[in-house]
Amino acid sequence: NKLSTELFPKQTLILIQDKGDKLLRFSGRRQDFKVKVNDLLEEAVQGLEIGSAGGHIPAAAGRIARVELDSFKANILRILLRQYFKSFKIRRVKPHELDTVLGIEHKVFRRELWGFAPVYASRLKLFPQGFFAAEINNKLVGYCSTERWDKENSYVINQDPVNTHSPKGNILYLSAIGVVPEFHAKGIGT
């Protein structure tokens, strides 16, 4: 139990034991109570042909058929992502958040690709309904800015949208998008 109490007390651990037969045994732990491990594992075995789980909030265990291991793992990930992202929302960026947007840009892109603050401010002023924030647990974790164009333009980094944006344009151009690295590959920017 040193793994869950000393080494990883704030992480959800699920260990699988293979005794060589057709069943796999598993044990889950989360010592800070932020994930109800009993509920997680009980839900993860639902729909599996051979699956059972039970226990307490910080510790639970169960078993599954060896052939259902991939389904079990997929269920665990689906449940954890759903719980984690239950406060996920897309909304418009607010003017006071431009520094946060630029901070994300600096984490995601190489320096030579960074947008300038006045360009982002211009994008927000010209087309606020096209400048979006991705928020999880009240924290801005991504952004997306767009412009409307009348005709296709060649995009140049840090080009002021005053030169290209047209309020009645029929082309929606994605001018910038970024998601903090810890949320990459989780479907936020897609």
Salt bridges, closest charged atoms under 4 A:
ASP18 OD1 - ARG66 NH2 2.57
ASP21 OD1 - ARG25 NH1 3.00
ASP32 OD1 - ARG30 NE 2.58
GLU43 OE2 - ARG82 NH1 3.07
GLU97 OE2 - ARG91 NH2 2.53
GLU112 OE2 - ARG110 NE 2.57
GLU135 OE2 - LYS89 NZ 3.45
GLU135 OE1 - ARG91 NE 2.65
GLU147 OE2 - ARG123 NE 3.73
